[in-house]
Amino acid sequence: MITPRPDDARRLHDQLLTYLGEDQLIHFLPEPEVLPYERLAVDANTGNQRLTALAALAGAGRFGGAEPDVQPLVVCSVGSAMLYTLPPELMAGVFPATGELSLWKKGDRIRIETVLGQWLDLGYHNEPVVEAPGSFSHRGGILDVFPTGSEWPLRIELWDDEIDTIR
């Protein structure tokens, strides 16, 4: 659903959640408050919401435990809908519900350098402490990552190149 202004989109999104329930696949695609020509980073929360909504569209039947025929509803303003964003093919690597991160399990072997490179290519930031979506940290055999669209970070403990635990 597209509205003329960002505040209308936010209000409609909130009303839909109130009337239909929080458990529905209703997402808000916010418009960044940074102008395209400004050399400022988009707020982490705004980026997280945008990627969550776009990932829901990219993996409609696989997102959030929905039935295969249930499609998500995304509410946004005209300005938000017109912004250039990642193509659907790349969304699989951004969001854990549709990406490779959800396919990792104990005993899998991964190449740390490759994984870290992919995360950097996707715009993740290497931080000393993982506190916000879109960040990761690597210390020895421990990978901490806060996937975009996730409520909580993950800790992946490795024994050499084999996944020992994911929590």
Secondary structure, 3 states (H helix, E strand, C coil): CEECCHHHHHHHHHHHHHHHCCCCCEEEECCCCCCCCCCCCCCHHHHHHHHHHHHHHHCHHHCCCCCCCCCCEEEEEHHHHCCCCCCHHHHCCCCCCCCHHHHCCCCCECCHHHHHHHHHHCCCEECCCCCCCCEEEEECCEEEEECCCCCCCEEEEEECCEEEEEC
